[in-house]
Amino acid sequence: MTTTGNDAGAILRVLGEDKELPGRLDAELTIFNNRATGADDEATLNVRVDDADGELVAGLTGWSWGGCAGINMVWVREDRRGEGWGGRLLRAAEDEARRRGCTEMSVSSFSFQAPEFYRRHGYLDTGRREGIPGGHVDHHFFKSLVTDPAAAVRLVALVELAPDAVEAGQRYEDAVLGLLGRHGGRLERRQRTGDGRTEVHLIRFDTRDGYDGFLADPERVALREELGDAAPTTRVLDVHEV
């Protein structure tokens, strides 16, 4: 244990195991999160498989909260792998999440675990974190529980703002990106160059019709017409994960 300074009676300690701290922080952050979001239905979501002797064959742990669901851990006993238990666990968890009113599910998987497993079951890559021990990567996934994952559209938009209307162009992008949700769209990443004149957006739509609806949205069209020649120039690429 490492102890540092005493400030007004408070002592900072760096510990190994602390049996009380995780539960206390979880309770305190749950209160904070519920106040911030108005969602107070957080619940655990567990699925397990036992054999005839009562021994654990496979299991899944996760959570649901405010229309979202997530997976923490999935495990199948080594001698029972290849029998389809992973997929059955996943489907059971998704069905229960839907029953609870959830519309989406998320999960992370190290590159040496099961990223391809999640992709096969309709999960879409939303990000990755490098630097995992052994040169591995942590992949982050999302799946809609109300639309067909195969119909999803992934886009990269390269946006060039007019040199004499950078601030106006940025405000326009703020406004139109705010319209994505009404068409089943989601902004996954938004990046900007140092001079503020170029932006890159990674966007996902649940369906091609949703993307078409966004393009034709009267509010978006009116905002663009208002800018006239000062409107940003956008090149859109239809992409997929490799």
DRENLOKE-56291 format. One record per residue (C-alpha): z, x, y. Coordinates in nm, 4 decimals. Layout:
N
NODE | up | east | north
NODE | Z | X | Y
...
***
This chain:
242
NODE | up | east | north
NODE | 0.0000 | 0.0000 | 0.0000
NODE | -0.0866 | 0.1189 | 0.3518
NODE | 0.1102 | -0.0049 | 0.6524
NODE | 0.0094 | 0.0350 | 1.0152
NODE | 0.1742 | -0.0370 | 1.3517
NODE | 0.4208 | -0.3024 | 1.4471
NODE | 0.3022 | -0.5243 | 1.7319
NODE | 0.5545 | -0.7822 | 1.8544
NODE | 0.7086 | -0.7991 | 1.5087
NODE | 0.3761 | -0.8258 | 1.3207
NODE | 0.3022 | -0.5718 | 1.0465
NODE | -0.0492 | -0.5035 | 0.9121
NODE | -0.0567 | -0.4083 | 0.5441
NODE | -0.3511 | -0.3015 | 0.3270
NODE | -0.2794 | -0.4160 | -0.0288
NODE | -0.4336 | -0.4235 | -0.3707
NODE | -0.3446 | -0.7488 | -0.5417
NODE | -0.1893 | -1.0280 | -0.3374
NODE | -0.1271 | -1.3432 | -0.5418
NODE | -0.0417 | -1.5620 | -0.2428
NODE | -0.2997 | -1.4575 | 0.0162
NODE | -0.6282 | -1.5951 | -0.1336
NODE | -0.4853 | -1.9439 | -0.1818
NODE | -0.3333 | -1.9490 | 0.1658
NODE | -0.6542 | -1.8342 | 0.3341
NODE | -0.8575 | -2.0864 | 0.1359
NODE | -0.6292 | -2.3678 | 0.2505
NODE | -0.6302 | -2.2565 | 0.6144
NODE | -1.0090 | -2.2095 | 0.6287
NODE | -1.0649 | -2.5456 | 0.4608
NODE | -0.8668 | -2.7109 | 0.7403
NODE | -1.0657 | -2.5190 | 1.0034
NODE | -1.4021 | -2.5966 | 0.8390
NODE | -1.3229 | -2.9657 | 0.8025
NODE | -1.2306 | -2.9931 | 1.1685
NODE | -1.5479 | -2.8132 | 1.2760
NODE | -1.7872 | -3.0154 | 1.0593
NODE | -1.6191 | -3.3504 | 1.0033
NODE | -1.6728 | -3.3082 | 0.6282
NODE | -1.3507 | -3.3256 | 0.4297
NODE | -1.4749 | -3.3862 | 0.0744
NODE | -1.4644 | -3.0285 | -0.0585
NODE | -1.4267 | -3.0283 | -0.4365
NODE | -1.4698 | -2.7900 | -0.7261
NODE | -1.7567 | -2.8400 | -0.9709
NODE | -1.7131 | -2.6952 | -1.3192
NODE | -1.9174 | -2.7278 | -1.6387
NODE | -1.8128 | -2.5771 | -1.9715
NODE | -1.9350 | -2.5617 | -2.3310
NODE | -1.6957 | -2.5045 | -2.6227
NODE | -1.7826 | -2.4468 | -2.9860
NODE | -1.6340 | -2.6300 | -3.2845
NODE | -1.3375 | -2.3919 | -3.2838
NODE | -1.2619 | -2.4562 | -2.9192
NODE | -1.3893 | -2.1162 | -2.8074
NODE | -1.5820 | -2.0932 | -2.4823
NODE | -1.9587 | -2.0721 | -2.5315
NODE | -2.0748 | -2.0991 | -2.1706
NODE | -1.9549 | -2.2089 | -1.8307
NODE | -2.0456 | -2.2700 | -1.4689
NODE | -1.8179 | -2.2817 | -1.1672
NODE | -1.9117 | -2.4113 | -0.8253
NODE | -1.8302 | -2.6485 | -0.5432
NODE | -1.9523 | -2.9436 | -0.3396
NODE | -1.8866 | -3.0200 | 0.0256
NODE | -2.0476 | -3.2346 | 0.2922
NODE | -2.3738 | -3.3012 | 0.1088
NODE | -2.4103 | -2.9397 | -0.0075
NODE | -2.3333 | -2.7852 | -0.3437
NODE | -2.3126 | -2.4266 | -0.4577
NODE | -2.2770 | -2.2200 | -0.7730
NODE | -2.0249 | -1.9384 | -0.7917
NODE | -2.0580 | -1.8138 | -1.1500
NODE | -2.2684 | -1.8846 | -1.4590
NODE | -2.1956 | -1.7185 | -1.7922
NODE | -2.3141 | -1.7583 | -2.1523
NODE | -2.1480 | -1.5801 | -2.4437
NODE | -2.3664 | -1.2985 | -2.5720
NODE | -2.4102 | -1.4359 | -2.9259
NODE | -2.5261 | -1.7739 | -2.7894
NODE | -2.7752 | -1.6512 | -2.5329
NODE | -3.1368 | -1.7592 | -2.5745
NODE | -3.0332 | -2.1088 | -2.6871
NODE | -3.0935 | -2.2761 | -2.3506
NODE | -2.7305 | -2.3144 | -2.2461
NODE | -2.7919 | -2.1676 | -1.9014
NODE | -3.0493 | -2.4328 | -1.8168
NODE | -2.8281 | -2.7093 | -1.9537
NODE | -2.5349 | -2.5907 | -1.7439
NODE | -2.7573 | -2.5842 | -1.4366
NODE | -2.8982 | -2.9324 | -1.4947
NODE | -2.5521 | -3.0755 | -1.5571
NODE | -2.4213 | -2.9217 | -1.2337
NODE | -2.7216 | -3.0485 | -1.0363
NODE | -2.6817 | -3.3994 | -1.1793
NODE | -2.3141 | -3.4051 | -1.0861
NODE | -2.3946 | -3.2723 | -0.7375
NODE | -2.6437 | -3.5553 | -0.6897
NODE | -2.3846 | -3.8058 | -0.8112
NODE | -2.1541 | -3.6735 | -0.5391
NODE | -2.4249 | -3.7319 | -0.2793
NODE | -2.5368 | -3.3701 | -0.2402
NODE | -2.8944 | -3.3017 | -0.1337
NODE | -2.9109 | -2.9261 | -0.1870
NODE | -2.7665 | -2.6470 | -0.3972
NODE | -2.7367 | -2.2729 | -0.3331
NODE | -2.6581 | -1.9698 | -0.5458
NODE | -2.6689 | -1.5893 | -0.5324
NODE | -2.7646 | -1.3569 | -0.8169
NODE | -2.7744 | -0.9801 | -0.8482
NODE | -3.1105 | -0.8394 | -0.9543
NODE | -2.9629 | -0.7314 | -1.2898
NODE | -2.8332 | -1.0835 | -1.3552
NODE | -3.0673 | -1.3837 | -1.3479
NODE | -3.2879 | -1.4179 | -1.0377
NODE | -3.5906 | -1.5145 | -1.2472
NODE | -3.3824 | -1.7764 | -1.4262
NODE | -3.3123 | -1.9526 | -1.0969
NODE | -3.6740 | -1.9246 | -0.9831
NODE | -3.7886 | -2.0873 | -1.3091
NODE | -3.5560 | -2.3772 | -1.2345
NODE | -3.6997 | -2.4422 | -0.8901
NODE | -3.4738 | -2.2301 | -0.6712
NODE | -3.6401 | -2.0698 | -0.3697
NODE | -3.5559 | -1.7266 | -0.2304
NODE | -3.3908 | -1.7472 | 0.1108
NODE | -3.2787 | -1.3882 | 0.1569
NODE | -3.1654 | -1.0663 | -0.0058
NODE | -2.9033 | -0.8029 | 0.0496
NODE | -2.9780 | -0.4431 | -0.0355
NODE | -2.7182 | -0.1795 | -0.1240
NODE | -2.5688 | -0.3236 | -0.4418
NODE | -2.4365 | -0.0437 | -0.6700
NODE | -2.7019 | 0.1138 | -0.8917
NODE | -2.9797 | 0.0409 | -0.6436
NODE | -2.9705 | -0.3323 | -0.7125
NODE | -3.0209 | -0.6307 | -0.4805
NODE | -2.8289 | -0.9537 | -0.4210
NODE | -3.0772 | -1.2451 | -0.4125
NODE | -2.9918 | -1.5710 | -0.2335
NODE | -3.1453 | -1.9010 | -0.3471
NODE | -3.1697 | -2.2639 | -0.2348
NODE | -3.2894 | -2.5767 | -0.4121
NODE | -3.3441 | -2.9266 | -0.2765
NODE | -3.1920 | -3.1898 | -0.5035
NODE | -3.3997 | -3.4715 | -0.3548
NODE | -3.7533 | -3.3283 | -0.3386
NODE | -3.9808 | -3.1485 | -0.5831
NODE | -3.9290 | -2.7714 | -0.5420
NODE | -4.2895 | -2.7122 | -0.6507
NODE | -4.4103 | -2.9010 | -0.3429
NODE | -4.2257 | -2.6770 | -0.0978
NODE | -4.4255 | -2.4876 | 0.1642
NODE | -4.3185 | -2.1444 | 0.2938
NODE | -4.4636 | -2.0258 | 0.6242
NODE | -4.4451 | -1.7172 | 0.8416
NODE | -4.5260 | -1.7866 | 1.2062
NODE | -4.6161 | -1.4959 | 1.4364
NODE | -4.5569 | -1.6241 | 1.7890
NODE | -4.6927 | -1.4457 | 2.0976
NODE | -4.5416 | -1.5636 | 2.4265
NODE | -4.7431 | -1.5559 | 2.7487
NODE | -4.6470 | -1.2434 | 2.9481
NODE | -4.5851 | -1.4440 | 3.2662
NODE | -4.3917 | -1.7240 | 3.0899
NODE | -4.1608 | -1.5523 | 2.8401
NODE | -3.8490 | -1.7550 | 2.9222
NODE | -4.0422 | -2.0808 | 2.9254
NODE | -4.1980 | -1.9896 | 2.5917
NODE | -3.8600 | -1.9114 | 2.4401
NODE | -3.7224 | -2.2460 | 2.5589
NODE | -4.0255 | -2.4175 | 2.4065
NODE | -3.9662 | -2.2465 | 2.0719
NODE | -3.5976 | -2.3452 | 2.0855
NODE | -3.7003 | -2.7079 | 2.1360
NODE | -3.9754 | -2.7340 | 1.8743
NODE | -3.7776 | -2.5488 | 1.6080
NODE | -3.5083 | -2.8086 | 1.6646
NODE | -3.7566 | -3.0728 | 1.5442
NODE | -3.8015 | -2.9183 | 1.1993
NODE | -3.5216 | -3.1143 | 1.0340
NODE | -3.6784 | -3.4526 | 1.0994
NODE | -3.9794 | -3.3449 | 0.8885
NODE | -3.7955 | -3.1788 | 0.6010
NODE | -3.8316 | -2.8348 | 0.7549
NODE | -3.5818 | -2.5527 | 0.7841
NODE | -3.5822 | -2.2321 | 0.9862
NODE | -3.4750 | -1.9544 | 0.7507
NODE | -3.5169 | -1.6557 | 0.9819
NODE | -3.6015 | -1.6081 | 1.3493
NODE | -3.6589 | -1.2601 | 1.4859
NODE | -3.7672 | -1.1359 | 1.8278
NODE | -3.8999 | -0.8074 | 1.9651
NODE | -3.7022 | -0.6166 | 2.2255
NODE | -3.9253 | -0.7256 | 2.5121
NODE | -3.8861 | -1.0901 | 2.4085
NODE | -4.2608 | -1.1493 | 2.3985
NODE | -4.3100 | -1.1810 | 2.0223
NODE | -4.1190 | -1.3817 | 1.7647
NODE | -4.1436 | -1.4070 | 1.3854
NODE | -4.0273 | -1.7274 | 1.2157
NODE | -3.9788 | -1.7831 | 0.8441
NODE | -3.9932 | -2.1592 | 0.7882
NODE | -3.9746 | -2.3812 | 0.4811
NODE | -4.0887 | -2.7431 | 0.4467
NODE | -4.0057 | -2.9640 | 0.1506
NODE | -4.3670 | -3.0843 | 0.1377
NODE | -4.7083 | -3.0187 | 0.2915
NODE | -4.6912 | -3.3680 | 0.4436
NODE | -4.3719 | -3.2650 | 0.6189
NODE | -4.5477 | -2.9679 | 0.7754
NODE | -4.8387 | -3.1872 | 0.8853
NODE | -4.5915 | -3.4352 | 1.0322
NODE | -4.4239 | -3.1585 | 1.2304
NODE | -4.7567 | -3.0455 | 1.3753
NODE | -4.8362 | -3.4023 | 1.4806
NODE | -4.4867 | -3.4826 | 1.6119
NODE | -4.5397 | -3.6526 | 1.9524
NODE | -4.2423 | -3.4719 | 2.1042
NODE | -4.3780 | -3.1348 | 1.9944
NODE | -4.7257 | -3.2214 | 2.1254
NODE | -4.5826 | -3.3336 | 2.4616
NODE | -4.3779 | -3.0155 | 2.4978
NODE | -4.6849 | -2.8039 | 2.4307
NODE | -4.9012 | -2.9994 | 2.6733
NODE | -4.6327 | -2.9572 | 2.9384
NODE | -4.6661 | -2.5779 | 2.9137
NODE | -5.0449 | -2.5857 | 2.9279
NODE | -5.1991 | -2.2382 | 2.9387
NODE | -4.8487 | -2.0855 | 2.9259
NODE | -4.7896 | -2.2224 | 2.5740
NODE | -4.7264 | -1.9582 | 2.3051
NODE | -5.0085 | -1.8477 | 2.0744
NODE | -4.9094 | -1.8828 | 1.7094
NODE | -5.0621 | -1.7482 | 1.3906
NODE | -4.9273 | -1.9163 | 1.0760
NODE | -4.9405 | -1.7617 | 0.7269
NODE | -4.8786 | -1.9612 | 0.4099
NODE | -4.6712 | -1.7288 | 0.1870
NODE | -4.4860 | -1.7166 | -0.1446
NODE | -4.2259 | -1.4888 | -0.3003
NODE | -4.3423 | -1.1869 | -0.5035
***
